Amino acid sequence: MLLSAIVSLTLLGTILGLLLGLAARYLKVEGNPLVAELEQLLPGSQCGQCGFPGCIGAAQALAEGSVSVTLCPPGGRAVAQLLAAKLGIEADLSGVADNVPRIAEIKEEICIGCTRCFKVCPTDAIMGAAQQIHVVFREACTACGKCEEVCPTESVKLQPIPATLQSWYWNKPTGALA
Amino acid sequence: MSEYLLLLLGTALVNNVVLVKFLGLCPFMGVSKKMDGALGMSMATTFVLTLATAATWMLEHWLLMPLGIQYLRILAFILTIAAVVQFTEMVIRKTSPGLYQVLGIYLPLITTNCAVLGIALLNVQEKNSFMHSLLYGFGSALGFSLVMLLFTGLRVRLALAQVPPAFSGAPIGFVVAGLLALSFMGFAGLA
């Protein structure tokens, strides 16, 4: 009884998987491989700040060459440079602010617990409930800035990532070297 | 012949899957903002629902029943439905990239459309024959499409109407859905 259940479901899964695999081979869409590579370089948070519905849309436009490589605000200079290198073009990076990495931070004393910020967060990096003070998960935040826009009390702000024992480093040496 | 016609009419209107059985409400509210999206969703769901009822009937009668493992029904059905949806997605992506873009995230979500699993389980419960099951699925899908298109038309007009601020957006959509459901209760007189 138990054996027949295990065997039949395993067989069912294998056969369906096989059929889908075959279908994927025969119904393959000839996409532009460049689009997939460009999408890998983008942050992937689908925040929509570039004006496209998601990173895949931005990657397609980039592959067509209809937009500049500086289109991704959360990616900043680093992503723009990567994209320019991938596309083999010279990027004009003067318009891109060289932001230090930032993440959202909530000032607890003025957060009113309206839940607006965690509704718009594309990466679920904000935790909270109505009338409760919200918190940001630093690991998940991509600094897309959507929460900053909707906050009615301006308690969410993008701040430079505070130095911790893991991220602190010596300042670069200044002054003339002998 | 008239028996089949009655079955189709009964599942599409009298026992409408969305407005009478309240299954498949997510696409009903989610993809009903634009006509082309709703049309594509209706066609995709019709295809999946019909194919899934056929597949689940075969699964139930040729695999689960002979082996006496009906307790695995939901698991096996979901597996099959997921495969059918995946297949549909591939076909649509190949044949109509425009429709694929319009449907977007809602296409894979047909997997979790409770109408698809619900109809398959109802078929088992009512011990329908293969032909009946197929028509039951197809009729339900027709009902789903009908309601979907009706509701989308209403919502397109609602977008232009002056609605009190407290009701604008989703709330008035739900109110309209409720009124539509009320009016579909009138078809119960046909039965």
Interface residues (C-beta under 8 A of the other chain):
Chain A: M1 S4 A5 S8 L9 L12 G13 L16 L19 L20 A23 A24 L27 K28 V29
Chain B: L59 L63 L67 G68 I69 L72 L75 A76 L79 T80 A83 Q86 F87 M90 V91 R93 K94 P97
